[in-house]
Every structure is written in C-alpha cells, then in structure tokens.
Amino acid sequence: MNFEFDDVIFVGGTGRSGTTIMGKLISRHSHVALAKPVEIKFLTGGTGLLDLYRNPWISRAGKLNLVANGNLSKFKNSIEQKWWDRQSKDGSRSGLHRGIERALWDALVVQLEQDLQQDRLSACRRFMRNFIDLQKLTSGASRWIDTTPTNLIRRKEIAYLLPGARFIHVIRDGRDVASSIVHEKWGPNNPTEGLRWWRSRLRMIINQCQPKDSRLLHIWVEDLVEDNRDESFQKVMDFLCLQSENRINRYFLEKVTPDRLHRNRWVNEVKDSIKFNMQYEKIFYELIKKGLPSPTKKF
C-alpha cells in the first residue's frame, strides 16, 4: 500500500530553541492541527517507532535484543512508562492520552503487531498514518504538525519512513539556549557545558540536512520574533503553502513578540560573560562553515 505524508509537518531543533512557539503559531491556521500532546515523542524517542522499524539487535544504548519481537515489547512498554501519561514541568498531566482515546490507541497497536509479521516498513507507515488521521479528524484540519525537538536530529530516518513530510528547523542563539537548559533537570550543569551541548546537537542536525532541500526550512527564532519578523513569517507561510488568515496573523502580531523571547538572558546569568561570548563566537562560525544558515544579526 502506498502511504504519503505530504500533509505532515515536523518542527525540531536543539531543544529550548523555540519549537513550541513555531508549532503554536502554525497551528493557528485553520488547515493545521497541532499534535496532542505537542510533542508526541513516540516517533523519535528511544525504543520508539523509528527504532521499531529499524529493529536493531543492539539498541542505541548498547543493549542486546535477543528476544523475538523484543523491539515491539520495548515500544509498548515505553508507551506505558514514558509517553501515555506523564507529568509536565508545571505539574499538569500530559502525554498521548490527551490526543487519542485508549481504545483507539490499543486498536492501532493490535494492527501494528499484525502488520509487522508481513512488512515492517508498511506496518510502521500504516500505524503513523492512522494515528495522524485520527488526530486530524477531531479538528477537521487537513494538515498536522508535531514539535518534538529531536525530529531534526533523526530527520533522514523520518523522511524515509514518512515520505513527503516537511521539516522546519528552529534555531536559537546558543548563548540563550545554554542559559536556559542549565535550569532543566536533564540539562548540563553550567552554561559552558551548555554551549558544547548546543554545538553537539546542531552538528547532528546539520548532518541530517541536505543542501537545497525543498522540504526543509531553517528559521532563526530571533529573526521570526524580532530581527526580520515579516519576511521570516512569510517564509514559513510560503514554505507550507498556507494562505493568509486573520487568526494566524493576529496570533503572530500579539503572541510572537520580542518581550516573550527572553533574548540575551545569558548576559545576566553567566558569570564570565566575555569569555562565554568568545566561546560562542568560535562555535558559531564553526557551525556556519559546516552549513548552518546565518541569522540576520550575528551578535
């Protein structure tokens, strides 16, 4: 069976880069439904659908898989333990349960298990196609968008599994990313380590990106929010072939604003800001040489 995913949009980045801002903005268009939750996680996460399709004997964590259908079991366990119901940073409940009824989800998994016995690629494509269609059905939208940051780190795999999908890479000033992630439980311990983390993540993303890829758009969040607002917004609309609408235009004007960007937070949060800035400049130009597009204002 032929599956196409040209109605699907994946936003991604390093993390703490503005992917949620981009997803919420685009989903204000009447033709686009935002994933529920906004980061589905089960596609790119460890033991997720991409790993289930790959069906490795050795996981990315280095663990052996010697059990028949072991990767399917890992996928199902991860849904229960990590992705179905989880606690957000603000204490509220998030997870897949917010966007699909349990009975419908269970039916998708049963179909997946049956299809895997015939053709692994078609099975995973059918599963994702049906999941997206169910989410679109409740909104009446013709397109669907997910904002899991790791979408861009595994872009080539997603593009193969889900042919036709489009990708938006949201990039944020690494100094502000570094200042932000040190406050996360999963983040580095200090801003200098944060810069190295930002560099590492962007190098992985750059390796996933082909020059002149018509299905990939790079957008610096500083350009979208402040430095080159109108042109950047129009780039996004043109890339997705979306026509202007009052609701998305109003959201852009009222919600995607410079005061929400928390720009240059690093200036007040980094002790040795001069040395920190020099480190950032070195990393920045290294990444530009490797193919990262430059923002309107470099520093």
C-alpha positions in Angstrom: 0.0 0.0 0.0 1.3 3.5 -0.9 1.4 5.9 2.0 2.1 9.6 1.6 2.7 12.2 4.3 2.8 15.5 2.5 0.1 16.7 5.0 2.6 16.3 7.9 4.9 19.0 9.3 7.7 18.2 11.8 9.3 21.1 13.7 12.5 20.4 15.5 15.7 21.9 16.9 18.3 21.5 19.7 15.7 21.8 22.5 14.9 25.2 24.2 15.1 26.7 20.7 11.5 27.8 20.1 9.9 24.7 18.5 6.8 25.1 20.6 6.4 28.8 19.6 6.6 27.8 15.9 4.2 24.9 16.3 1.6 27.0 18.1 1.9 29.8 15.5 1.4 27.5 12.5 -1.5 25.6 14.2 -3.4 28.9 14.4 -4.1 28.4 10.7 -7.4 26.7 10.0 -5.8 24.0 7.9 -3.3 22.8 10.5 -3.9 20.7 13.6 -1.4 20.7 16.4 -0.4 17.3 17.7 -1.8 16.4 21.1 0.5 16.4 23.0 2.5 19.0 21.1 5.5 16.6 21.4 4.3 13.1 20.7 7.8 11.7 21.5 7.0 8.1 20.5 8.3 8.5 16.9 11.9 9.6 17.7 12.3 8.6 21.3 14.5 5.7 22.3 12.6 2.4 21.6 10.1 4.5 19.6 8.6 3.9 16.2 11.7 4.7 14.3 13.7 2.1 16.4 10.9 -0.4 15.9 11.2 0.0 12.2 15.0 -0.4 12.3 14.5 -3.4 14.5 18.2 -3.4 15.7 19.8 -6.3 17.5 21.8 -3.8 19.5 19.9 -0.7 20.7 21.4 2.8 20.5 22.0 2.4 24.3 24.2 -0.6 23.5 21.8 -3.3 24.9 21.4 -6.6 23.1 18.0 -7.7 21.9 17.8 -11.4 21.8 14.0 -11.8 22.3 11.6 -12.4 19.4 9.6 -9.2 18.8 11.7 -7.6 21.6 11.6 -4.2 20.0 7.8 -4.3 19.8 7.7 -5.1 23.5 10.0 -2.2 24.2 7.9 0.1 22.2 4.7 -1.0 24.1 6.5 -0.7 27.4 7.8 2.8 26.6 4.3 3.9 25.7 3.0 2.8 29.1 6.0 4.0 31.1 7.0 7.3 29.3 4.6 8.6 26.7 1.0 7.7 27.5 0.7 9.8 30.7 3.5 12.0 32.0 3.8 15.0 34.3 4.7 18.3 32.8 7.1 20.8 34.4 4.1 22.8 35.7 2.7 19.7 37.4 -0.1 19.1 35.0 -0.7 15.8 33.2 0.4 15.5 29.6 1.0 12.6 27.2 -0.7 10.7 24.4 -3.9 10.2 26.4 -4.7 13.9 25.7 -5.0 13.3 22.0 -6.4 9.8 21.4 -8.8 7.5 23.2 -7.3 4.5 24.8 -9.5 2.0 22.8 -8.4 3.6 19.5 -4.8 3.6 20.5 -5.0 -0.1 21.5 -6.6 -0.9 18.2 -3.7 0.8 16.4 -1.2 -1.3 18.3 -3.0 -4.5 17.6 -3.0 -3.7 13.9 0.7 -2.7 14.1 1.6 -6.1 15.7 -0.3 -8.0 13.0 1.2 -5.9 10.1 4.8 -6.3 11.5 4.5 -10.0 10.6 4.1 -9.1 6.9 6.2 -6.0 6.2 7.9 -3.9 8.8 8.1 -0.7 6.7 4.5 -0.7 5.7 3.4 -1.6 9.2 5.1 1.4 10.8 3.9 3.7 8.0 0.3 2.5 8.4 0.5 3.0 12.2 1.7 6.6 11.8 -0.8 7.3 9.0 -3.7 6.1 11.1 -2.6 7.9 14.2 -2.3 11.2 12.4 -5.6 10.8 10.6 -7.3 10.2 13.9 -5.9 13.4 15.4 -6.8 15.4 12.3 -10.3 14.0 12.4 -11.2 15.8 15.7 -10.1 19.2 14.4 -11.3 19.0 10.8 -7.9 20.2 9.7 -6.2 18.9 6.5 -2.6 19.0 7.9 -0.9 18.0 11.2 2.2 19.4 13.0 4.4 18.0 15.7 7.1 19.9 17.7 9.3 17.2 19.2 12.8 18.8 19.2 14.5 15.5 18.1 12.6 15.5 14.9 15.5 17.2 13.2 18.2 15.0 14.8 16.5 12.0 13.1 15.3 13.8 10.0 16.7 11.4 7.4 15.0 8.4 9.1 11.7 10.2 9.4 11.9 11.4 5.8 12.4 7.8 4.6 9.7 6.3 6.9 7.2 9.1 6.2 7.8 10.2 2.6 6.5 13.7 1.7 6.8 15.2 5.2 8.1 18.7 5.6 10.5 19.9 8.3 11.1 23.2 10.0 14.4 23.6 11.9 14.1 26.3 14.6 17.4 27.7 15.6 18.0 29.9 18.7 21.1 31.9 19.8 23.3 29.3 21.6 24.1 31.6 24.5 20.4 31.8 25.4 19.9 28.1 24.8 22.8 27.3 27.2 21.4 29.6 29.8 18.0 28.0 29.5 18.9 24.3 29.6 21.0 24.6 32.8 17.7 25.0 34.6 16.4 21.8 33.2 16.8 18.5 35.2 18.2 16.8 32.1 20.4 19.7 31.1 24.2 20.4 31.5 25.5 21.7 34.9 26.8 25.1 33.6 26.5 27.5 30.6 29.9 26.5 29.2 28.8 22.8 29.1 25.5 24.1 27.7 27.3 25.7 24.7 29.1 22.4 24.0 25.8 20.6 24.2 24.2 23.2 21.8 27.2 22.7 19.4 26.9 18.9 19.5 23.1 18.9 18.8 23.4 21.3 15.9 26.2 19.3 14.4 23.9 16.3 14.5 21.2 18.3 12.8 23.4 19.7 10.1 24.5 16.1 9.3 20.8 15.3 8.7 20.2 18.2 6.3 20.9 18.1 2.6 21.7 21.4 0.8 18.8 22.9 -1.1 16.3 20.5 0.4 12.9 21.7 -0.8 11.2 20.1 2.2 13.3 21.7 4.9 13.2 25.2 6.2 15.7 26.8 8.6 14.4 29.7 10.7 16.3 31.5 13.5 13.8 32.3 16.2 15.4 35.8 16.7 14.6 36.6 13.1 11.0 35.4 13.4 10.3 37.2 16.6 12.3 40.4 16.3 15.1 41.0 13.7 13.3 40.0 10.5 9.7 39.4 11.5 7.6 39.9 8.4 10.0 38.2 6.0 10.6 35.2 8.3 6.8 34.8 8.9 6.2 34.9 5.2 8.9 32.3 4.5 7.1 29.9 6.9 3.8 30.6 5.2 5.2 30.2 1.7 7.2 27.0 2.6 3.9 25.4 3.9 1.8 26.9 1.0 -0.5 28.5 3.5 -2.7 31.5 2.6 -3.0 34.4 4.9 -5.7 34.2 7.6 -6.8 36.7 10.3 -6.4 34.2 13.1 -2.7 33.2 12.4 -1.9 36.9 11.5 -3.3 38.1 14.8 -1.5 35.4 16.8 1.8 36.4 15.2 1.3 40.1 16.0 0.0 39.6 19.6 1.9 36.5 20.8 5.1 36.1 18.8 6.6 39.2 20.3 10.1 40.3 21.4 9.1 40.5 25.1 8.4 36.8 25.0 11.7 35.8 23.5 13.8 36.4 26.7 16.6 37.4 24.5 20.1 37.9 25.9 19.2 36.2 29.2 22.7 34.9 29.2 24.1 38.4 29.9 22.7 38.4 33.4 23.1 34.7 34.1 26.6 33.9 33.0 29.4 35.0 35.4 32.3 35.5 32.9 30.2 36.8 30.0 33.2 38.0 28.0 34.9 34.6 27.9 31.5 32.9 27.4 30.8 35.1 24.4 34.2 34.4 22.8 33.5 30.7 23.1 30.1 31.2 21.5 31.6 33.1 18.6 34.1 30.3 17.9 31.4 27.7 17.9 29.0 29.9 15.8 31.5 30.4 12.9 32.4 26.7 13.0 28.8 25.8 12.5 28.3 28.3 9.8 31.2 26.8 7.9 29.5 23.4 8.2 26.3 24.6 6.7 24.2 26.3 9.3 22.5 29.3 7.8 23.4 32.7 9.3 20.8 34.8 11.2 20.1 38.4 10.2 22.1 39.7 13.2 25.0 37.5 14.2 25.8 39.1 17.6 
